[in-house]
Amino acid sequence: MNINITSRKFKAKDSLKDFISDSIKSLEKLSDDIMEADVVLHFTHTHDSIKSVEIQLKLPGKVLNVHEDSDDFQKSVHMAIDKLERQLRKVKTKRLSKAR
């Protein structure tokens, strides 16, 4: 799986990039079909320090998108990964029900 991490208007630390990579790699246990993951990090409001994370997962024939905001990038990533897990389970359930 190819993971692209983009940070807009700031430089992301290596520890944050490693956390994101590990979190996305944990999604492979739900689906082996993940081809690519694009992660975009940015500040929504610089005064309020709201940090936003957008994750796009590319599967064969499908694209899953998630957007999360919070006061910390790791918290935003964690919430986005939870949403993606739910979406991947739903896709897997639909695929298994069609196979019957």
N, C-alpha and C positions, 0 to 999 in steps of 0.2 A: 504494500500500500504506500502510495506517495502522499506525504503530508507537507503542505505549503503553509507557512505562517507569515502573515504580513502585519506589521504594526504601523499604523498611520500617525505621523507627526511626533513619533518618539521611537526610541530604540529599546526593544524588549530585551530583558536580561536572559542569559542562558538558562538560569534556573526556571524561569517562567516557560521558556520554550521546551525544556525537558519535561516539565509538568504537563504541558499540553500534549506533547507527543506520547507520553505514557498513558494519559487519559484516553486519547483517541485509539491507541493500540489496544486498550482494554475492550474496545467495541468489537474487535475481531472475534471474540468468543461468541458473540451473538450472530455474526454474519461473516462468512469468508469471502463474500462477493464485493466487499468495499474496495473500489479501485483507487479512489483519490479523496483526500480531505483538504479543504481550503479553510483556513482560519484567519479571520481579520480582527485585529485588536485596535480599539480606538477610544478616545474620550468623547462622551456625548456632550457634557458640559464641563469645561475646564474649571469653572468657578466652584461648582458643586462636587467636582471630582467623581463623576459618574462614569464608570468604566464599562464599555460595551464589548461583547464578543459575538461574532457571527461565524457560524460553522456551516459549511456546505459539504455533505457527503455524496459522492457519486457512486451509484450502484448501476449494474446493467439495466438500462431502461428506466431508471428512477433517479431523482435527485432529492435529497432530504436537506431542508434548510432550517436553521435554528438561530434565534437572536435572543440574547440575555443581557440585562443591565444590572449592575450592583455597585457597591463601593470598593470592591476588590476584584482584580482580574481572576484570581484563583476561584473565588466564589462564583463568578460569572461562568467560568469554564465548567465548574462542577454542575451547576444548574443546567447548562446547555447539554452536557453529556447525559444527564438524567433524562432530558427530553428526547435526545437521540436514541437512548436505549428503548424508551417506550415506542418510538416510531419504528425502530428496527424490529421489535417484537411483533408489532402490528403487521408489518410487511411480511415477516416470516409466517405468521398465522394465516394471512390471506393466501400466500403462495402454497402452503400445505393444504389448505381447504380446496384450492383449485386442483391440486394434484389428485384428489380422491375421485 
